[in-house]
Amino acid sequence: MIKAVLIGMYAEDILPLLDKYDIEVISSGTPDLVITYGGDGSLLVAEREYPCIPKLPLRDSRTAPLCPRHKTEEILDSYVQGRLKSSEMLKI
């Protein structure tokens, strides 16, 4: 089971999906993953609060139009199956 922290204004929207993928949302302790549900701001908050923990950014469908190629469920499935490519970004 993946232990994750969920960050975003409407993050509760994807809780049912996370159950489907065996991802446990935790409120304390060190997570394996930080899932951001929003936009750039959510991702920046996540890095400030949880530096060096891997992030999985998901676009919030309430406030940002979704790209047809990047559906939330498909991204989660790819992550859990190990098909997503990891990348590191320089922080300044």
The first five atom37 places (N, CA, C, CB, O) and aatype in JSON, in Angstrom:
{
  "aatype": [12, 9, 11, 0, 19, 10, 9, 7, 12, 18, 0, 6, 3, 9, 10, 14, 10, 10, 3, 11, 18, 3, 9, 6, 19, 9, 15, 15, 7, 16, 14, 3, 10, 19, 9, 16, 18, 7, 7, 3, 7, 15, 10, 10, 19, 0, 6, 1, 6, 18, 14, 4, 9, 14, 11, 10, 14, 10, 1, 3, 15, 1, 16, 0, 14, 10, 4, 14, 1, 8, 11, 16, 6, 6, 9, 10, 3, 15, 18, 19, 5, 7, 1, 10, 11, 15, 15, 6, 12, 10, 11, 9],
  "atom_mask": [
    [1, 1, 1, 1, 1],
    [1, 1, 1, 1, 1],
    [1, 1, 1, 1, 1],
    [1, 1, 1, 1, 1],
    [1, 1, 1, 1, 1],
    [1, 1, 1, 1, 1],
    [1, 1, 1, 1, 1],
    [1, 1, 1, 0, 1],
    [1, 1, 1, 1, 1],
    [1, 1, 1, 1, 1],
    [1, 1, 1, 1, 1],
    [1, 1, 1, 1, 1],
    [1, 1, 1, 1, 1],
    [1, 1, 1, 1, 1],
    [1, 1, 1, 1, 1],
    [1, 1, 1, 1, 1],
    [1, 1, 1, 1, 1],
    [1, 1, 1, 1, 1],
    [1, 1, 1, 1, 1],
    [1, 1, 1, 1, 1],
    [1, 1, 1, 1, 1],
    [1, 1, 1, 1, 1],
    [1, 1, 1, 1, 1],
    [1, 1, 1, 1, 1],
    [1, 1, 1, 1, 1],
    [1, 1, 1, 1, 1],
    [1, 1, 1, 1, 1],
    [1, 1, 1, 1, 1],
    [1, 1, 1, 0, 1],
    [1, 1, 1, 1, 1],
    [1, 1, 1, 1, 1],
    [1, 1, 1, 1, 1],
    [1, 1, 1, 1, 1],
    [1, 1, 1, 1, 1],
    [1, 1, 1, 1, 1],
    [1, 1, 1, 1, 1],
    [1, 1, 1, 1, 1],
    [1, 1, 1, 0, 1],
    [1, 1, 1, 0, 1],
    [1, 1, 1, 1, 1],
    [1, 1, 1, 0, 1],
    [1, 1, 1, 1, 1],
    [1, 1, 1, 1, 1],
    [1, 1, 1, 1, 1],
    [1, 1, 1, 1, 1],
    [1, 1, 1, 1, 1],
    [1, 1, 1, 1, 1],
    [1, 1, 1, 1, 1],
    [1, 1, 1, 1, 1],
    [1, 1, 1, 1, 1],
    [1, 1, 1, 1, 1],
    [1, 1, 1, 1, 1],
    [1, 1, 1, 1, 1],
    [1, 1, 1, 1, 1],
    [1, 1, 1, 1, 1],
    [1, 1, 1, 1, 1],
    [1, 1, 1, 1, 1],
    [1, 1, 1, 1, 1],
    [1, 1, 1, 1, 1],
    [1, 1, 1, 1, 1],
    [1, 1, 1, 1, 1],
    [1, 1, 1, 1, 1],
    [1, 1, 1, 1, 1],
    [1, 1, 1, 1, 1],
    [1, 1, 1, 1, 1],
    [1, 1, 1, 1, 1],
    [1, 1, 1, 1, 1],
    [1, 1, 1, 1, 1],
    [1, 1, 1, 1, 1],
    [1, 1, 1, 1, 1],
    [1, 1, 1, 1, 1],
    [1, 1, 1, 1, 1],
    [1, 1, 1, 1, 1],
    [1, 1, 1, 1, 1],
    [1, 1, 1, 1, 1],
    [1, 1, 1, 1, 1],
    [1, 1, 1, 1, 1],
    [1, 1, 1, 1, 1],
    [1, 1, 1, 1, 1],
    [1, 1, 1, 1, 1],
    [1, 1, 1, 1, 1],
    [1, 1, 1, 0, 1],
    [1, 1, 1, 1, 1],
    [1, 1, 1, 1, 1],
    [1, 1, 1, 1, 1],
    [1, 1, 1, 1, 1],
    [1, 1, 1, 1, 1],
    [1, 1, 1, 1, 1],
    [1, 1, 1, 1, 1],
    [1, 1, 1, 1, 1],
    [1, 1, 1, 1, 1],
    [1, 1, 1, 1, 1]
  ],
  "atom_positions": [
    [[0.84, -1.18, 0.0], [0.0, 0.0, 0.0], [0.89, 1.24, 0.0], [-0.96, 0.0, 1.22], [1.88, 1.32, 0.73]],
    [[0.51, 2.21, -0.82], [1.24, 3.47, -0.91], [0.64, 4.45, 0.09], [1.17, 4.05, -2.36], [-0.57, 4.67, 0.12]],
    [[1.49, 5.03, 0.92], [1.04, 6.04, 1.88], [1.28, 7.41, 1.24], [1.8, 5.92, 3.27], [2.4, 7.74, 0.85]],
    [[0.21, 8.19, 1.13], [0.31, 9.47, 0.44], [-0.34, 10.6, 1.22], [-0.32, 9.37, -0.93], [-1.27, 10.39, 2.01]],
    [[0.16, 11.78, 0.98], [-0.45, 13.02, 1.47], [-1.11, 13.64, 0.25], [0.61, 14.0, 2.15], [-0.57, 13.61, -0.85]],
    [[-2.28, 14.21, 0.46], [-3.05, 14.81, -0.61], [-3.15, 16.31, -0.36], [-4.47, 14.18, -0.71], [-3.57, 16.74, 0.7]],
    [[-2.74, 17.1, -1.36], [-2.74, 18.55, -1.23], [-3.54, 19.16, -2.38], [-1.29, 19.11, -1.22], [-3.36, 18.79, -3.54]],
    [[-4.42, 20.1, -2.04], [-5.19, 20.82, -3.06], [-6.51, 21.26, -2.49], [0.0, 0.0, 0.0], [-7.05, 20.64, -1.58]],
    [[-7.04, 22.35, -3.03], [-8.28, 22.93, -2.54], [-9.46, 21.95, -2.62], [-8.6, 24.19, -3.33], [-10.29, 21.89, -1.71]],
    [[-9.53, 21.19, -3.71], [-10.63, 20.23, -3.9], [-10.12, 18.79, -3.89], [-11.37, 20.52, -5.21], [-10.66, 17.93, -4.58]],
    [[-9.1, 18.54, -3.11], [-8.46, 17.23, -3.07], [-9.43, 16.11, -2.71], [-7.31, 17.25, -2.09], [-9.24, 14.97, -3.14]],
    [[-10.45, 16.42, -1.93], [-11.4, 15.38, -1.53], [-12.13, 14.78, -2.74], [-12.42, 15.95, -0.54], [-12.7, 13.69, -2.64]],
    [[-12.12, 15.48, -3.86], [-12.79, 14.98, -5.07], [-12.21, 13.66, -5.55], [-12.69, 16.0, -6.18], [-12.92, 12.85, -6.16]],
    [[-10.92, 13.42, -5.29], [-10.31, 12.2, -5.82], [-10.13, 11.1, -4.77], [-8.98, 12.54, -6.42], [-9.52, 10.07, -5.07]],
    [[-10.63, 11.3, -3.56], [-10.5, 10.26, -2.54], [-11.06, 8.9, -2.98], [-11.21, 10.7, -1.27], [-10.41, 7.89, -2.74]],
    [[-12.23, 8.85, -3.61], [-12.73, 7.54, -4.05], [-11.79, 6.84, -5.05], [-14.11, 7.7, -4.67], [-11.67, 5.62, -5.03]],
    [[-11.15, 7.61, -5.9], [-10.2, 7.03, -6.86], [-8.99, 6.43, -6.16], [-9.75, 8.08, -7.87], [-8.51, 5.37, -6.55]],
    [[-8.51, 7.11, -5.13], [-7.32, 6.63, -4.43], [-7.58, 5.3, -3.75], [-6.86, 7.66, -3.4], [-6.7, 4.44, -3.72]],
    [[-8.77, 5.1, -3.2], [-9.14, 3.82, -2.6], [-9.04, 2.7, -3.63], [-10.57, 3.88, -2.01], [-8.59, 1.6, -3.33]],
    [[-9.45, 2.99, -4.83], [-9.43, 2.01, -5.92], [-8.01, 1.56, -6.25], [-10.09, 2.6, -7.17], [-7.8, 0.43, -6.68]],
    [[-7.03, 2.44, -6.05], [-5.64, 2.14, -6.39], [-4.77, 1.77, -5.2], [-5.04, 3.31, -7.09], [-3.55, 1.8, -5.3]],
    [[-5.37, 1.43, -4.08], [-4.62, 0.99, -2.9], [-3.65, 2.07, -2.42], [-3.85, -0.28, -3.22], [-2.51, 1.79, -2.04]],
    [[-4.13, 3.31, -2.44], [-3.36, 4.44, -1.94], [-4.03, 4.94, -0.66], [-3.25, 5.59, -3.01], [-5.18, 5.36, -0.69]],
    [[-3.3, 4.88, 0.44], [-3.83, 5.31, 1.73], [-3.42, 6.76, 1.98], [-3.32, 4.4, 2.88], [-2.23, 7.08, 1.96]],
    [[-4.4, 7.62, 2.21], [-4.12, 9.01, 2.52], [-3.85, 9.12, 4.01], [-5.3, 9.94, 2.08], [-4.67, 8.73, 4.84]],
    [[-2.68, 9.68, 4.34], [-2.3, 9.81, 5.75], [-2.25, 11.29, 6.12], [-0.93, 9.14, 6.02], [-2.09, 12.16, 5.26]],
    [[-2.4, 11.57, 7.41], [-2.35, 12.96, 7.88], [-1.14, 13.22, 8.76], [-3.62, 13.31, 8.64], [-0.86, 14.36, 9.12]],
    [[-0.41, 12.16, 9.13], [0.81, 12.34, 9.91], [1.82, 11.27, 9.49], [0.52, 12.25, 11.45], [1.47, 10.27, 8.87]],
    [[3.05, 11.52, 9.83], [4.11, 10.59, 9.44], [4.7, 10.99, 8.09], [0.0, 0.0, 0.0], [4.3, 11.99, 7.5]],
    [[5.64, 10.21, 7.63], [6.32, 10.48, 6.37], [5.65, 9.7, 5.24], [7.82, 10.12, 6.46], [5.6, 8.47, 5.27]],
    [[5.15, 10.41, 4.24], [4.49, 9.73, 3.14], [5.5, 9.16, 2.12], [3.54, 10.68, 2.44], [6.65, 9.6, 2.07]],
    [[5.04, 8.19, 1.33], [5.83, 7.68, 0.21], [5.7, 8.62, -0.98], [5.38, 6.26, -0.16], [6.57, 8.67, -1.86]],
    [[4.59, 9.36, -1.01], [4.23, 10.16, -2.16], [3.38, 11.34, -1.73], [3.48, 9.3, -3.21], [2.61, 11.25, -0.76]],
    [[3.51, 12.46, -2.44], [2.64, 13.6, -2.24], [1.85, 13.78, -3.53], [3.44, 14.92, -1.86], [2.44, 14.01, -4.59]],
    [[0.54, 13.67, -3.44], [-0.32, 13.86, -4.6], [-0.88, 15.28, -4.52], [-1.47, 12.79, -4.65], [-1.53, 15.65, -3.55]],
    [[-0.62, 16.06, -5.56], [-1.17, 17.41, -5.61], [-2.33, 17.41, -6.59], [-0.09, 18.46, -6.01], [-2.21, 16.91, -7.71]],
    [[-3.44, 17.96, -6.16], [-4.63, 18.04, -7.0], [-4.98, 19.51, -7.11], [-5.83, 17.21, -6.4], [-5.61, 20.09, -6.22]],
    [[-4.57, 20.1, -8.21], [-4.76, 21.54, -8.41], [-3.95, 21.99, -9.59], [0.0, 0.0, 0.0], [-4.04, 21.42, -10.68]],
    [[-3.15, 23.01, -9.38], [-2.29, 23.55, -10.43], [-0.9, 23.76, -9.89], [0.0, 0.0, 0.0], [-0.44, 23.05, -8.99]],
    [[-0.23, 24.76, -10.44], [1.15, 25.05, -10.04], [1.26, 25.4, -8.56], [1.7, 26.18, -10.87], [2.22, 25.0, -7.89]],
    [[0.29, 26.13, -8.04], [0.33, 26.53, -6.64], [0.32, 25.34, -5.7], [0.0, 0.0, 0.0], [1.05, 25.33, -4.71]],
    [[-0.5, 24.35, -5.99], [-0.55, 23.14, -5.16], [0.78, 22.41, -5.17], [-1.66, 22.21, -5.64], [1.23, 21.9, -4.15]],
    [[1.4, 22.37, -6.34], [2.69, 21.71, -6.46], [3.77, 22.46, -5.66], [3.1, 21.6, -7.94], [4.61, 21.83, -5.02]],
    [[3.75, 23.78, -5.71], [4.71, 24.57, -4.94], [4.51, 24.39, -3.44], [4.6, 26.05, -5.32], [5.48, 24.27, -2.69]],
    [[3.26, 24.39, -2.99], [2.97, 24.16, -1.57], [3.47, 22.78, -1.15], [1.44, 24.28, -1.29], [4.06, 22.63, -0.08]],
    [[3.24, 21.79, -1.99], [3.66, 20.42, -1.68], [5.17, 20.34, -1.5], [3.21, 19.46, -2.77], [5.65, 19.68, -0.58]],
    [[5.91, 21.0, -2.37], [7.37, 20.95, -2.24], [7.85, 21.71, -1.01], [8.04, 21.53, -3.5], [8.81, 21.3, -0.36]],
    [[7.19, 22.8, -0.68], [7.56, 23.54, 0.53], [7.29, 22.71, 1.78], [6.78, 24.87, 0.6], [8.11, 22.68, 2.7]],
    [[6.15, 22.05, 1.83], [5.76, 21.28, 3.01], [6.45, 19.91, 3.09], [4.25, 21.09, 3.01], [6.72, 19.41, 4.18]],
    [[6.73, 19.31, 1.93], [7.31, 17.96, 1.88], [8.48, 17.92, 0.9], [6.22, 16.91, 1.48], [8.39, 17.27, -0.15]],
    [[9.57, 18.62, 1.23], [10.71, 18.63, 0.3], [11.3, 17.23, 0.13], [11.79, 19.6, 0.8], [11.34, 16.43, 1.07]],
    [[11.73, 16.95, -1.08], [12.43, 15.7, -1.41], [11.53, 14.46, -1.41], [13.55, 15.49, -0.45], [12.04, 13.36, -1.63]],
    [[10.25, 14.6, -1.17], [9.32, 13.47, -1.28], [8.77, 13.52, -2.72], [8.15, 13.55, -0.18], [8.42, 14.6, -3.19]],
    [[8.69, 12.39, -3.41], [8.16, 12.4, -4.78], [6.76, 13.01, -4.85], [8.15, 10.99, -5.35], [5.92, 12.78, -3.97]],
    [[6.52, 13.77, -5.92], [5.22, 14.42, -6.14], [4.53, 13.82, -7.36], [5.39, 15.96, -6.32], [5.19, 13.5, -8.35]],
    [[3.23, 13.66, -7.28], [2.42, 13.25, -8.41], [1.39, 14.35, -8.64], [1.73, 11.85, -8.16], [0.35, 14.39, -7.97]],
    [[1.68, 15.26, -9.58], [0.75, 16.38, -9.82], [-0.43, 15.94, -10.7], [1.48, 17.56, -10.48], [-0.24, 15.35, -11.76]],
    [[-1.63, 16.25, -10.22], [-2.86, 15.99, -10.98], [-3.6, 17.3, -11.12], [-3.76, 14.9, -10.28], [-3.74, 18.06, -10.16]],
    [[-4.08, 17.57, -12.31], [-4.81, 18.81, -12.56], [-6.22, 18.72, -11.97], [-4.87, 19.11, -14.08], [-6.92, 17.72, -12.14]],
    [[-6.61, 19.77, -11.29], [-7.94, 19.86, -10.68], [-8.97, 20.2, -11.75], [-7.95, 20.94, -9.54], [-8.91, 21.26, -12.38]],
    [[-9.91, 19.29, -11.96], [-10.89, 19.49, -13.03], [-11.89, 20.61, -12.74], [-11.66, 18.2, -13.27], [-12.56, 21.09, -13.65]],
    [[-11.99, 21.04, -11.48], [-12.92, 22.14, -11.16], [-12.39, 23.5, -11.6], [-13.19, 22.15, -9.67], [-13.15, 24.37, -12.01]],
    [[-11.07, 23.67, -11.5], [-10.5, 24.99, -11.75], [-9.62, 25.08, -12.99], [-9.72, 25.42, -10.58], [-9.28, 26.18, -13.43]],
    [[-9.24, 23.95, -13.55], [-8.36, 23.96, -14.73], [-8.86, 22.94, -15.75], [-6.88, 23.65, -14.32], [-9.17, 21.81, -15.39]],
    [[-8.94, 23.34, -17.0], [-9.38, 22.38, -18.01], [-8.41, 21.2, -18.11], [-9.52, 23.06, -19.39], [-7.2, 21.38, -18.08]],
    [[-8.98, 20.02, -18.22], [-8.15, 18.82, -18.3], [-7.76, 18.54, -19.74], [-8.88, 17.62, -17.71], [-8.56, 18.7, -20.67]],
    [[-6.54, 18.13, -19.91], [-6.07, 17.69, -21.22], [-6.62, 16.28, -21.46], [-4.5, 17.72, -21.3], [-6.52, 15.44, -20.57]],
    [[-7.19, 16.01, -22.62], [-7.74, 14.67, -22.87], [-6.69, 13.55, -22.76], [-8.37, 14.62, -24.25], [-7.03, 12.4, -22.49]],
    [[-5.43, 13.9, -22.96], [-4.37, 12.9, -22.86], [-3.96, 12.61, -21.42], [-3.16, 13.35, -23.64], [-3.25, 11.64, -21.17]],
    [[-4.39, 13.42, -20.46], [-3.93, 13.26, -19.08], [-5.1, 13.14, -18.12], [-3.04, 14.45, -18.67], [-5.33, 14.01, -17.28]],
    [[-5.83, 12.08, -18.25], [-6.98, 11.84, -17.35], [-6.47, 11.35, -16.0], [-7.97, 10.79, -17.98], [-5.53, 10.56, -15.92]],
    [[-7.1, 11.83, -14.95], [-6.67, 11.52, -13.58], [-6.56, 10.03, -13.33], [-7.63, 12.13, -12.58], [-5.55, 9.56, -12.8]],
    [[-7.57, 9.29, -13.72], [-7.56, 7.84, -13.47], [-6.43, 7.15, -14.24], [-8.91, 7.22, -13.85], [-5.8, 6.23, -13.72]],
    [[-6.17, 7.57, -15.45], [-5.09, 6.97, -16.24], [-3.72, 7.28, -15.64], [-5.15, 7.46, -17.69], [-2.82, 6.44, -15.66]],
    [[-3.55, 8.5, -15.12], [-2.28, 8.87, -14.49], [-2.05, 8.03, -13.23], [-2.25, 10.38, -14.15], [-0.96, 7.52, -13.02]],
    [[-3.08, 7.9, -12.41], [-2.96, 7.08, -11.19], [-2.64, 5.62, -11.55], [-4.25, 7.15, -10.36], [-1.79, 5.0, -10.91]],
    [[-3.31, 5.1, -12.54], [-3.07, 3.72, -12.97], [-1.63, 3.56, -13.45], [-4.06, 3.33, -14.09], [-0.97, 2.58, -13.1]],
    [[-1.15, 4.5, -14.24], [0.23, 4.44, -14.73], [1.24, 4.52, -13.59], [0.5, 5.58, -15.73], [2.26, 3.83, -13.6]],
    [[0.95, 5.35, -12.59], [1.85, 5.46, -11.44], [1.91, 4.14, -10.68], [1.39, 6.59, -10.5], [3.0, 3.63, -10.39]],
    [[0.76, 3.59, -10.35], [0.7, 2.35, -9.56], [1.35, 1.19, -10.32], [-0.76, 2.01, -9.21], [1.97, 0.33, -9.71]],
    [[1.2, 1.16, -11.64], [1.78, 0.1, -12.46], [3.26, 0.32, -12.75], [1.02, -0.02, -13.76], [3.9, -0.54, -13.37]],
    [[3.82, 1.45, -12.31], [5.24, 1.74, -12.53], [5.56, 2.19, -13.95], [0.0, 0.0, 0.0], [6.71, 2.08, -14.39]],
    [[4.56, 2.69, -14.67], [4.78, 3.1, -16.07], [5.09, 4.58, -16.22], [3.56, 2.76, -16.89], [5.42, 5.02, -17.32]],
    [[5.01, 5.36, -15.16], [5.34, 6.79, -15.26], [6.84, 6.99, -15.16], [4.61, 7.6, -14.17], [7.52, 6.32, -14.38]],
    [[7.32, 7.89, -15.95], [8.74, 8.22, -15.94], [8.98, 9.28, -14.87], [9.21, 8.73, -17.36], [8.27, 10.28, -14.8]],
    [[9.98, 9.06, -14.05], [10.33, 10.0, -12.99], [11.26, 11.06, -13.55], [10.99, 9.26, -11.79], [12.12, 10.78, -14.39]],
    [[11.09, 12.29, -13.09], [12.0, 13.36, -13.48], [12.29, 14.21, -12.25], [11.41, 14.23, -14.64], [11.47, 14.34, -11.35]],
    [[13.48, 14.78, -12.23], [13.88, 15.65, -11.14], [14.04, 17.05, -11.67], [15.18, 15.15, -10.47], [14.51, 17.26, -12.79]],
    [[13.65, 18.01, -10.86], [13.75, 19.41, -11.25], [14.67, 20.13, -10.25], [12.34, 20.09, -11.31], [14.63, 19.87, -9.05]],
    [[15.47, 21.01, -10.78], [16.35, 21.82, -9.95], [15.54, 22.87, -9.21], [17.45, 22.48, -10.79], [14.69, 23.54, -9.8]],
    [[15.79, 23.0, -7.94], [15.08, 23.98, -7.12], [16.05, 25.12, -6.81], [14.51, 23.34, -5.8], [17.16, 24.9, -6.32]],
    [[15.61, 26.35, -7.1], [16.47, 27.5, -6.79], [15.78, 28.45, -5.84], [16.86, 28.24, -8.07], [16.35, 29.47, -5.47]]
  ]
}
